[in-house]
Amino acid sequence: MKKIVLIFPVIAGILWGSAGVFVRILNEFGMDRYTILSTRMLVASAILLFALLIFDREKLKIKLKDIWLFLGSGILGILGLNFCYNEAVNQLTLSLAAILLSLAPIFAMFLSAILFREKITVKKIGCMLLAIVGCVLASGALDSSAGLKWSAGGILIGILSAFFCALYGIFSKLAANKGYSTYTIIFYSLLIITIALLPATNWETFTAFLQESPAPNTLFAVAHSVCTSIFPYALYSIALLHMENGKVSILAGGGEPMAAVIMGAMFFSEIPTILNILGLIITITALSLLCMSPKSTGADIDKTQKS
């Protein structure tokens, strides 16, 4: 199980990276970013509620004294991440915003060291830095043909998006340590966000989208919620049960540039450059090194023998 679960955060990162496909299509329809986010959370919450009512109602039970955990994972984690990232995209180029988001493992590593006493090893730092270099290359930020748009405020809010991304992992792990299941954590996190975003949601636009082509667009809305909310957060949370938070964050961060390149080529005819491909190779190498058994390196063998 521990070997299989290594791929979970990578898949989560790829699924989060696929959000751009859905967002582009919904933006073209005229849906604003708050409506896109709130309706995505609403549909995801409804699907999870339906599933839990049928298969395991016990997972809907929580203690009122623990509500702060779900407020943290929902408002500070998921909503904070999405809000800051959307604002960063408005002020920066997409590539620069993506690079700043890839800094999340740094925050996750240090917060986990303080809260969970996870060790900050040379291997973790090296793999994290290598993954960030890969993200920079894969994002296309170094492409001379693309103008780099930036601002001090945009960079600050982009860094905040990485911080909030790390906070989701922290609050999720705290909730899991109290005995709450993955699906309980995700459901209440998404439900809290849905309630918070209700005043900012343009329901007329969303209704018009569904009415334009009921069956295909309803399926699209469900796929949007399942692929970018339910599955990735579930995989990420399950990985936290078996791995250190810092390691999970690095693996998930490495999955997003893969999705950006693959989805861009598949859906928008964006042909990857040599630098994009080199970035993917570097990122995959970094993630592979991070996943290697401690017995695979001489330094770690020494540690094992000493123990």
Buried (B, 14 or more C-beta within 10 A) or exposed (E): EEEEBBBBBBBBBBBBBBBBBBBEBBEEEEBBBBBBBBBBBBBBBBBBBEBBEEEEEEBBEBEEEBEEBBBBBBBBBBBBBBBBBBBBBEBBBBBBBBBBBBBBBBBBBBBBBEEBEBEEBEBBBEBBEBBBBBBBBBBBBBBEEEEEBBEEEBBEBBBBBBBBBBBBBBBBBBBBEEEBBBBBBBBBBBBBBBBBBEEEBBEEBBEBBBEEEEEEBEEBBBBBBBBBBBBBBBBBBBBBBBBBBBBBBBBBBBBBBBBBBBBBEEEEEBEBBEBBEBBBEBBBBBBEBBBBEEEEEEEBEEEEEEE
